[in-house]
Amino acid sequence: MLKKAIFWCLVVSLSVVVTGSLAEPSDTKQGTGLVPLEYFFRNPEKTSFQISPDGKHIAYLKPWRSRLNVYVQKTDEEKAMRITEATVRDIAWYGWANNKRIGYVMDKDGDENWHGYAVDIDGSNYKELTPFKDVQTRLVDELEDDDDHVLISLNKRDRRIFDVYRLNVNTGTLALVAENPGTVTHWLADNQGKLRIAVAVEGLDTTLLYRKTEADPFKEIITTDFKSSFWPLFFAFDNKYLYVSSNIGRDKRAIYKYDIENRKHQELIYEHPEVDVGHLLRSKKRKVITGVSFITDKRNYHFFDQNRKELQNTLERKLPGYEVAVTNMSKDETKMIVRTYTDKSRGAYYFYDRSSAAFRKLAHVSPWLNEDNMADMKPIQYQSRDGLTIHGYLTLPKGVELKNLPVVVNPHGGPWARNRWGFNPEVQFLANRGLAVLQVNFRGSTGYGKAFWQAGFKEWGRKMQADITDGVHWLIQQGIADPSRVGIYGASYGGYATLAGLAFTPDLYACGVDYVGISNIFTFLDTIPPYWEPSRQKFYEMIGDPQKDKDLLKAASPLFHADKIKTPLFVAQGANDPRVKKAESDQIVEVLRKRGIDAQYMVKDDEGHGFRNEENRFDFYRAMEEFLGKHLGSKVERSK
């Protein structure tokens, strides 16, 4: 059961590389002082547990020589065997190809050209499956009923587009299933693994294409302007209908059953008045839709199926006080991996056998973290200057008077993404150093409906930035923030927002940290990865057209307003970043240094869009800690 995350690369927003969310209390006592920096940013003890299709084995990622590798153990044993030998780069994702074989992916030095590999669970029969230079591998379908193959897409014929292949996970043999006509950005197979849906993008239009069988040509079913979402989730169990997440004719995305032949929304499955809904749960074994999950301030479930509801209730009784999720199951749905979530630790994994009621802890992700030393992440909201309700999260340091605090504002990446409640190692690290941390879901963030998302179109550096600025003023008005000790830090679009904050509101911030951020929108749009090319017109609509909106983009690009920046800046960049090229950081650092502005610069030659290697994370956050300590007066861990 090869998980869909294996061959999938993130396209828009940077996620902190030490992801792993959330857990229950650790037995490790760390006192009430500073928690060592490495505790927040080291590789997990164990993470990403997955159970084999037959339920007889469990696999997980664990560090070996400072890199995450795959280990396998029998379900009823503790002894595990390492089956991979990655020493240069972490294994990014992995999954079960069948009961005896595991597939995984890695890139080279952060270039995001993911190569697929496979190895048997005894460590034998290692094979690089997609050994193609400058080519990215994505998973289309895991083909659960075919032990020898998966469907993948590759951009080896044309770097801009992905063709679909049937890949033999034992030999690496490829068979072409569908050649991309030049516009398809997403493919979907039915429950028998037949490729029957394609999503095509032409300019600002998105078209759903469908065919009854793989022998038939694709035909157009529905075309929408990209501002309206119509996203296929999966086929109904009879393969005649689709379940989709759609906001056609409405503001918030909702789940529908869609009649393909008659081209109409057939049945509303679930909607929420406040947020988008896009995740539908199902039991493949019992062939029933079981529920939905969605995010308001926190994750929520709504169940249609009593069996699944009872399972959730059972797990929550066993793990009170935590968000609980079933992350994967055996094919017969009796054995499963369960994970806990909270805002104060990365979480723990559990094994549960529903037929025998056997339940045991597999591992804490980061047992060295003690929840008692972590801070609460609290949902907040405030009004923007033009009347929009802005949602976000505020994390306040423990053990100090909660007024006139040094603050770090932390805009998210994307920008077409959103902050979520849960454990964030950066946020907890900063709070432990005595800083209040404000995370803002400014306009343009996703999850809050069509209108809120579109309110951010062509508003980089303008209303999107004003929402962040308004959050700072709100904190000051609450008496929480010391106006003279406010810093801003972000990654990717958040790095852009950092530079925009220093350039457009130079009196608001005492310093800024830009992590792989955009300084010049013109050069950014000119150097996007080739596989983003089908979305270029969308980018122009959402950000601005370099020709038609030249004045707008120049006004929004911090590089052209660097003469306004007067506070210290720390910039960090991966040399091989395919999304935000190193030149984005080079440009702003060069201009500021010529003006005599303190512009500290860290470049890692073996990284891309964010630092994946553990030692590089340590270097970055140690430098950030010292930088913020110098300019905001926050605490700094002194070396012994």
KEGUTOR-606401 format. One record per residue (C-alpha): residue number from 1; residue in one letter; x, y, z. Coordinates in steps of 0.25 Angstrom, whole numbers, plus 5000, padded with zeros to 4 digits. Example, Ala and Ser with C-alpha at 12.3 -4.5 7.8 and 13.67 -1.06 7.14 Angstrom:
BEGIN
1|A|5049|4982|5031
2|S|5055|4996|5029
END
This chain:
BEGIN
1|M|5000|5000|5000
2|L|5009|5011|4995
3|K|5005|5024|5001
4|K|5002|5036|4993
5|A|5012|5044|5000
6|I|5023|5036|4994
7|F|5025|5042|4981
8|W|5018|5055|4983
9|C|5026|5069|4984
10|L|5020|5081|4990
11|V|5018|5092|4980
12|V|5014|5105|4987
13|S|5018|5106|5002
14|L|5030|5103|5010
15|S|5028|5094|5022
16|V|5038|5094|5033
17|V|5046|5082|5030
18|V|5046|5076|5044
19|T|5031|5074|5043
20|G|5025|5063|5051
21|S|5014|5069|5059
22|L|5010|5067|5073
23|A|5010|5057|5085
24|E|5007|5053|5099
25|P|5016|5056|5111
26|S|5030|5052|5111
27|D|5037|5046|5124
28|T|5049|5054|5121
29|K|5051|5065|5131
30|Q|5057|5078|5126
31|G|5055|5088|5137
32|T|5049|5101|5135
33|G|5060|5108|5128
34|L|5064|5108|5113
35|V|5062|5096|5106
36|P|5074|5092|5097
37|L|5073|5097|5083
38|E|5076|5083|5077
39|Y|5063|5078|5084
40|F|5054|5086|5075
41|F|5061|5083|5062
42|R|5068|5070|5063
43|N|5063|5058|5055
44|P|5052|5050|5061
45|E|5055|5038|5070
46|K|5045|5031|5061
47|T|5034|5036|5052
48|S|5025|5033|5040
49|F|5020|5019|5044
50|Q|5013|5011|5034
51|I|5007|4997|5035
52|S|5008|4987|5023
53|P|4996|4983|5015
54|D|4995|4970|5022
55|G|4997|4976|5036
56|K|5009|4967|5039
57|H|5020|4978|5038
58|I|5022|4992|5043
59|A|5032|5002|5036
60|Y|5037|5015|5041
61|L|5048|5026|5039
62|K|5059|5027|5049
63|P|5072|5034|5048
64|W|5085|5026|5044
65|R|5098|5034|5043
66|S|5089|5047|5045
67|R|5080|5044|5033
68|L|5066|5038|5033
69|N|5066|5023|5028
70|V|5055|5013|5027
71|Y|5054|5002|5038
72|V|5044|4990|5038
73|Q|5040|4981|5049
74|K|5029|4970|5051
75|T|5016|4975|5057
76|D|5017|4967|5069
77|E|5032|4969|5072
78|E|5041|4980|5076
79|K|5054|4977|5069
80|A|5055|4985|5056
81|M|5064|4984|5044
82|R|5069|4996|5036
83|I|5067|4994|5021
84|T|5073|5007|5015
85|E|5087|5013|5015
86|A|5084|5028|5013
87|T|5096|5036|5018
88|V|5096|5049|5010
89|R|5081|5053|5010
90|D|5069|5049|5018
91|I|5059|5039|5012
92|A|5048|5049|5010
93|W|5036|5040|5008
94|Y|5034|5025|5008
95|G|5023|5015|5007
96|W|5019|5000|5005
97|A|5019|4996|4991
98|N|5014|4982|4995
99|N|5016|4973|5007
100|K|5030|4970|5004
101|R|5035|4983|4998
102|I|5036|4998|5001
103|G|5038|5010|4992
104|Y|5044|5023|4996
105|V|5049|5036|4990
106|M|5061|5046|4991
107|D|5065|5058|4984
108|K|5080|5063|4983
109|D|5084|5075|4991
110|G|5070|5081|4991
111|D|5067|5081|4976
112|E|5054|5075|4978
113|N|5056|5065|4966
114|W|5051|5054|4974
115|H|5057|5040|4970
116|G|5049|5027|4974
117|Y|5056|5015|4980
118|A|5051|5002|4985
119|V|5056|4991|4994
120|D|5051|4978|5000
121|I|5048|4978|5015
122|D|5060|4969|5018
123|G|5069|4980|5011
124|S|5071|4972|4998
125|N|5068|4975|4984
126|Y|5071|4990|4985
127|K|5067|4998|4972
128|E|5067|5012|4968
129|L|5054|5012|4960
130|T|5055|5026|4953
131|P|5069|5029|4951
132|F|5067|5041|4942
133|K|5075|5054|4943
134|D|5067|5067|4946
135|V|5054|5059|4946
136|Q|5043|5059|4957
137|T|5035|5047|4961
138|R|5021|5048|4966
139|L|5011|5037|4970
140|V|4998|5036|4963
141|D|4992|5023|4969
142|E|4998|5013|4978
143|L|4990|5001|4971
144|E|4987|4994|4984
145|D|4983|4981|4977
146|D|4995|4980|4968
147|D|5007|4976|4976
148|D|5017|4979|4965
149|H|5013|4993|4960
150|V|5009|5007|4963
151|L|5005|5019|4954
152|I|5015|5030|4954
153|S|5017|5043|4946
154|L|5030|5048|4941
155|N|5034|5061|4934
156|K|5046|5054|4926
157|R|5040|5056|4912
158|D|5037|5071|4915
159|R|5041|5078|4928
160|R|5028|5086|4928
161|I|5018|5074|4928
162|F|5017|5060|4934
163|D|5013|5048|4926
164|V|5008|5036|4933
165|Y|5015|5022|4934
166|R|5012|5009|4940
167|L|5025|5006|4948
168|N|5030|4992|4952
169|V|5034|4994|4967
170|N|5044|4982|4965
171|T|5051|4985|4952
172|G|5048|4999|4949
173|T|5042|4996|4936
174|L|5033|5007|4931
175|A|5021|5006|4922
176|L|5014|5019|4917
177|V|5000|5020|4921
178|A|4996|5034|4916
179|E|5004|5045|4909
180|N|5001|5059|4914
181|P|4996|5068|4903
182|G|5003|5079|4910
183|T|4992|5085|4919
184|V|4989|5074|4929
185|T|4994|5077|4943
186|H|4987|5065|4951
187|W|4983|5051|4948
188|L|4973|5042|4956
189|A|4971|5027|4954
190|D|4958|5019|4958
191|N|4957|5009|4969
192|Q|4963|4998|4959
193|G|4975|5007|4956
194|K|4970|5011|4943
195|L|4974|5025|4939
196|R|4961|5032|4936
197|I|4962|5047|4941
198|A|4971|5058|4936
199|V|4971|5072|4941
200|A|4976|5082|4930
201|V|4980|5096|4932
202|E|4980|5106|4920
203|G|4982|5121|4924
204|L|4972|5124|4935
205|D|4963|5112|4932
206|T|4963|5099|4938
207|T|4956|5087|4931
208|L|4952|5073|4937
209|L|4954|5062|4926
210|Y|4948|5049|4927
211|R|4948|5035|4920
212|K|4940|5023|4922
213|T|4952|5013|4920
214|E|4967|5015|4917
215|A|4964|5011|4902
216|D|4955|5024|4901
217|P|4959|5038|4898
218|F|4958|5048|4909
219|K|4946|5057|4908
220|E|4943|5071|4914
221|I|4933|5070|4926
222|I|4933|5083|4933
223|T|4942|5096|4931
224|T|4943|5107|4942
225|D|4951|5119|4944
226|F|4962|5116|4953
227|K|4955|5125|4964
228|S|4945|5114|4965
229|S|4950|5101|4971
230|F|4945|5088|4966
231|W|4955|5077|4971
232|P|4953|5062|4969
233|L|4956|5054|4982
234|F|4953|5040|4977
235|F|4943|5031|4970
236|A|4931|5025|4977
237|F|4932|5010|4979
238|D|4924|5007|4967
239|N|4934|5016|4958
240|K|4922|5023|4952
241|Y|4922|5036|4961
242|L|4932|5045|4966
243|Y|4934|5051|4980
244|V|4938|5065|4979
245|S|4942|5077|4987
246|S|4935|5089|4980
247|N|4931|5104|4983
248|I|4924|5106|4970
249|G|4912|5115|4973
250|R|4917|5117|4987
251|D|4928|5123|4996
252|K|4933|5111|5004
253|R|4937|5098|4998
254|A|4928|5086|5001
255|I|4928|5072|4998
256|Y|4918|5067|4987
257|K|4916|5054|4980
258|Y|4917|5058|4965
259|D|4909|5051|4953
260|I|4920|5050|4942
261|E|4910|5046|4931
262|N|4900|5057|4934
263|R|4911|5067|4938
264|K|4904|5072|4951
265|H|4906|5072|4966
266|Q|4897|5061|4970
267|E|4897|5061|4985
268|L|4903|5070|4996
269|I|4911|5061|5006
270|Y|4916|5072|5015
271|E|4918|5087|5017
272|H|4923|5096|5028
273|P|4918|5111|5029
274|E|4932|5116|5033
275|V|4943|5108|5026
276|D|4946|5100|5014
277|V|4944|5085|5014
278|G|4953|5077|5005
279|H|4956|5063|5012
280|L|4946|5052|5011
281|L|4948|5039|5019
282|R|4945|5025|5014
283|S|4946|5010|5017
284|K|4951|5003|5005
285|K|4948|4990|5011
286|R|4933|4992|5015
287|K|4931|5002|5003
288|V|4925|5013|5011
289|I|4928|5028|5012
290|T|4931|5029|5027
291|G|4933|5044|5030
292|V|4940|5057|5027
293|S|4951|5065|5034
294|F|4953|5080|5033
295|I|4960|5091|5041
296|T|4954|5103|5048
297|D|4963|5107|5059
298|K|4967|5092|5061
299|R|4964|5079|5054
300|N|4950|5074|5054
301|Y|4943|5062|5050
302|H|4929|5059|5046
303|F|4925|5044|5044
304|F|4914|5038|5036
305|D|4917|5024|5039
306|Q|4915|5019|5053
307|N|4926|5008|5052
308|R|4936|5019|5049
309|K|4931|5028|5060
310|E|4932|5017|5070
311|L|4946|5015|5066
312|Q|4949|5030|5068
313|N|4942|5030|5082
314|T|4950|5018|5086
315|L|4964|5024|5082
316|E|4960|5037|5089
317|R|4957|5030|5102
318|K|4970|5023|5102
319|L|4977|5036|5099
320|P|4969|5047|5106
321|G|4973|5061|5104
322|Y|4979|5059|5091
323|E|4975|5061|5076
324|V|4975|5046|5071
325|A|4977|5042|5057
326|V|4977|5028|5050
327|T|4989|5030|5040
328|N|4988|5017|5033
329|M|4982|5003|5033
330|S|4984|4989|5028
331|K|4976|4985|5016
332|D|4966|4978|5025
333|E|4965|4990|5034
334|T|4967|4983|5047
335|K|4981|4987|5050
336|M|4985|5002|5050
337|I|4995|5013|5053
338|V|4989|5024|5062
339|R|4996|5037|5065
340|T|4994|5047|5076
341|Y|4994|5062|5073
342|T|4995|5075|5082
343|D|5002|5088|5082
344|K|5013|5085|5092
345|S|5020|5073|5086
346|R|5022|5065|5073
347|G|5014|5054|5077
348|A|5014|5039|5079
349|Y|5010|5027|5070
350|Y|5002|5015|5075
351|F|4998|5001|5069
352|Y|4984|4997|5071
353|D|4978|4984|5067
354|R|4963|4986|5066
355|S|4960|4971|5066
356|S|4968|4967|5079
357|A|4967|4981|5085
358|A|4982|4981|5086
359|F|4988|4995|5088
360|R|5002|4999|5091
361|K|5011|5011|5089
362|L|5021|5010|5078
363|A|5029|5023|5080
364|H|5030|5037|5084
365|V|5034|5045|5072
366|S|5043|5054|5081
367|P|5044|5048|5095
368|W|5054|5059|5099
369|L|5043|5069|5099
370|N|5035|5071|5112
371|E|5021|5077|5109
372|D|5022|5084|5123
373|N|5033|5093|5117
374|M|5025|5097|5105
375|A|5015|5108|5103
376|D|5000|5109|5099
377|M|4997|5112|5084
378|K|4984|5120|5085
379|P|4975|5123|5074
380|I|4972|5138|5072
381|Q|4965|5148|5063
382|Y|4965|5162|5061
383|Q|4959|5172|5051
384|S|4967|5178|5039
385|R|4967|5193|5036
386|D|4956|5190|5025
387|G|4948|5181|5034
388|L|4952|5167|5030
389|T|4953|5157|5042
390|I|4967|5152|5042
391|H|4970|5138|5049
392|G|4983|5134|5055
393|Y|4990|5128|5067
394|L|4997|5134|5078
395|T|5008|5127|5086
396|L|5012|5134|5099
397|P|5025|5130|5107
398|K|5023|5123|5120
399|G|5028|5128|5134
400|V|5028|5143|5130
401|E|5019|5155|5132
402|L|5010|5155|5119
403|K|5012|5170|5116
404|N|5022|5178|5108
405|L|5028|5165|5102
406|P|5038|5164|5091
407|V|5030|5159|5079
408|V|5033|5151|5066
409|V|5022|5152|5056
410|N|5023|5139|5047
411|P|5016|5140|5034
412|H|5013|5127|5027
413|G|5018|5122|5014
414|G|5010|5120|5001
415|P|5004|5130|5002
416|W|4992|5121|4997
417|A|4993|5113|5010
418|R|4989|5115|5025
419|N|4995|5114|5039
420|R|4989|5102|5047
421|W|4988|5099|5062
422|G|4998|5089|5066
423|F|5013|5087|5070
424|N|5022|5096|5062
425|P|5037|5094|5066
426|E|5040|5109|5062
427|V|5029|5115|5070
428|Q|5032|5107|5083
429|F|5047|5110|5081
430|L|5044|5125|5080
431|A|5034|5124|5092
432|N|5045|5117|5100
433|R|5054|5128|5098
434|G|5044|5138|5104
435|L|5038|5143|5091
436|A|5023|5144|5088
437|V|5020|5138|5074
438|L|5008|5143|5065
439|Q|5004|5135|5053
440|V|4994|5142|5044
441|N|4985|5136|5034
442|F|4985|5149|5025
443|R|4976|5151|5013
444|G|4980|5141|5002
445|S|4981|5130|5012
446|T|4973|5117|5008
447|G|4963|5110|5016
448|Y|4954|5122|5019
449|G|4946|5122|5006
450|K|4947|5128|4992
451|A|4945|5142|4995
452|F|4956|5143|5006
453|W|4966|5136|4997
454|Q|4963|5145|4985
455|A|4964|5157|4994
456|G|4979|5155|4994
457|F|4980|5155|4978
458|K|4990|5166|4974
459|E|4992|5170|4989
460|W|5006|5166|4992
461|G|5012|5177|5000
462|R|4999|5184|5001
463|K|4986|5179|5008
464|M|4992|5165|5011
465|Q|5004|5172|5018
466|A|4994|5182|5024
467|D|4987|5170|5031
468|I|5001|5166|5037
469|T|5003|5180|5041
470|D|4989|5181|5048
471|G|4993|5169|5056
472|V|5005|5176|5061
473|H|4997|5188|5065
474|W|4986|5179|5071
475|L|4997|5172|5080
476|I|5002|5186|5084
477|Q|4988|5191|5088
478|Q|4986|5178|5096
479|G|4999|5182|5104
480|I|5005|5169|5100
481|A|5016|5175|5091
482|D|5027|5184|5094
483|P|5026|5194|5082
484|S|5042|5195|5082
485|R|5044|5180|5082
486|V|5036|5174|5070
487|G|5043|5166|5060
488|I|5038|5158|5048
489|Y|5042|5145|5042
490|G|5037|5136|5031
491|A|5040|5126|5021
492|S|5037|5126|5006
493|Y|5025|5136|5004
494|G|5028|5138|5019
495|G|5042|5143|5015
496|Y|5036|5152|5005
497|A|5026|5158|5016
498|T|5039|5160|5025
499|L|5046|5168|5014
500|A|5033|5175|5011
501|G|5031|5178|5026
502|L|5044|5184|5027
503|A|5043|5192|5015
504|F|5029|5197|5015
505|T|5027|5199|5030
506|P|5042|5202|5034
507|D|5038|5208|5048
508|L|5030|5196|5052
509|Y|5041|5185|5053
510|A|5054|5185|5061
511|C|5059|5174|5052
512|G|5056|5163|5042
513|V|5059|5149|5038
514|D|5057|5145|5023
515|Y|5058|5130|5020
516|V|5058|5126|5005
517|G|5049|5139|5003
518|I|5046|5147|4990
519|S|5052|5160|4989
520|N|5049|5164|4974
521|I|5036|5159|4968
522|F|5040|5161|4954
523|T|5052|5151|4956
524|F|5044|5142|4964
525|L|5034|5140|4953
526|D|5045|5139|4942
527|T|5051|5127|4949
528|I|5040|5119|4954
529|P|5042|5104|4952
530|P|5038|5098|4938
531|Y|5027|5090|4944
532|W|5020|5102|4949
533|E|5019|5108|4935
534|P|5005|5103|4933
535|S|5001|5112|4945
536|R|5008|5124|4940
537|Q|4995|5132|4936
538|K|4989|5128|4950
539|F|5002|5134|4956
540|Y|5000|5147|4948
541|E|4985|5148|4952
542|M|4988|5145|4967
543|I|5002|5153|4968
544|G|5002|5162|4956
545|D|5007|5162|4941
546|P|5021|5167|4939
547|Q|5017|5174|4927
548|K|5003|5179|4930
549|D|5005|5181|4945
550|K|5019|5186|4944
551|D|5017|5198|4953
552|L|5009|5189|4963
553|L|5020|5179|4964
554|K|5031|5189|4965
555|A|5024|5196|4977
556|A|5022|5182|4983
557|S|5036|5177|4982
558|P|5045|5180|4994
559|L|5058|5181|4986
560|F|5053|5194|4980
561|H|5050|5200|4993
562|A|5063|5195|5000
563|D|5066|5209|5003
564|K|5055|5210|5013
565|I|5061|5198|5021
566|K|5068|5202|5033
567|T|5068|5191|5043
568|P|5077|5179|5043
569|L|5073|5167|5034
570|F|5078|5152|5035
571|V|5076|5145|5022
572|A|5077|5129|5020
573|Q|5077|5122|5006
574|G|5079|5109|5000
575|A|5088|5109|4988
576|N|5080|5099|4980
577|D|5066|5105|4983
578|P|5057|5102|4971
579|R|5046|5111|4975
580|V|5052|5123|4981
581|K|5066|5124|4974
582|K|5078|5128|4982
583|A|5078|5141|4974
584|E|5066|5146|4982
585|S|5075|5146|4994
586|D|5087|5151|4987
587|Q|5081|5163|4982
588|I|5075|5169|4995
589|V|5088|5166|5003
590|E|5097|5173|4993
591|V|5088|5185|4992
592|L|5087|5186|5008
593|R|5102|5184|5010
594|K|5105|5195|5000
595|R|5097|5204|5009
596|G|5104|5199|5021
597|I|5092|5192|5027
598|D|5095|5180|5036
599|A|5091|5169|5026
600|Q|5096|5155|5032
601|Y|5095|5144|5021
602|M|5096|5129|5022
603|V|5096|5120|5010
604|K|5096|5105|5010
605|D|5102|5099|4997
606|D|5095|5085|5000
607|E|5081|5091|5002
608|G|5069|5096|4994
609|H|5056|5102|4999
610|G|5058|5100|5013
611|F|5069|5093|5021
612|R|5066|5078|5022
613|N|5080|5073|5027
614|E|5080|5073|5042
615|E|5094|5080|5044
616|N|5089|5092|5035
617|R|5076|5094|5043
618|F|5085|5095|5056
619|D|5094|5105|5049
620|F|5082|5113|5044
621|Y|5074|5114|5057
622|R|5086|5116|5066
623|A|5090|5128|5057
624|M|5075|5133|5058
625|E|5075|5131|5073
626|E|5087|5140|5074
627|F|5082|5150|5064
628|L|5069|5152|5071
629|G|5075|5152|5085
630|K|5084|5164|5080
631|H|5073|5172|5074
632|L|5060|5168|5082
633|G|5067|5164|5096
634|S|5062|5150|5096
635|K|5069|5139|5103
636|V|5081|5132|5097
637|E|5086|5118|5101
638|R|5101|5120|5104
639|S|5110|5109|5100
640|K|5117|5101|5111
END
